[in-house]
Amino acid sequence: MKYQTFAHRNLPRLLLQAREAVMAHTRPSLREHGLSDQQWRVLRVLGEHAHFTEGVETGRVAREAFLLGPSLTGVLTRMERDGLIERRRCPQDARRTVVRATPLGLSKVAQLSQAIEAHYEWMESELGKQKLAQLYQLLDTLIQLETSPIDEPFAEMD
């Protein structure tokens, strides 16, 4: 049996390894605050959109937090139970649901953002400002290159 050889490194695996390496620094802080990775992603999205006083549609939360509908529903249920978020019907369209972080949720975002930003500052000091900016730019370019409207599994999740 002949085995396939590859000319290129396994990019998806490298990206996952990089994610896990970065998250290894973040997870202890998340656990101290009683949060899972998914709950943090939701809170971060809601924190970034805290100026939307009416809330953020669940479909947008799903897309930006990279959570599929059934997973998001479970995550939001636990977060609502824990007093981190509020859900309600969208004022403009009662078929849709909007979510917003509670003061407790926003407090966790503020506390965790300090630890996360400190880690990013450390990465910047180790890599250098230019290399970190280049990494962000390359990742943005790769995402844009590989994304087509058909490939967006998080597009419609309300």
ABEGO torsion letter per residue (X at the ends): XBBBBBABBBAAAAAAAAAAAAAAAAAAAAAAAGBBAAAAAAAAAAAAAAABAAEBBAAAAAAAAGBBAAAAAAAAAAAAAAGABBBBBBAABAABBBBBBBAAAAAAAAAAAAAAAAAAAAAAAAAEAAAAAAAAAAAAAAAAAABBAAABAAABBX
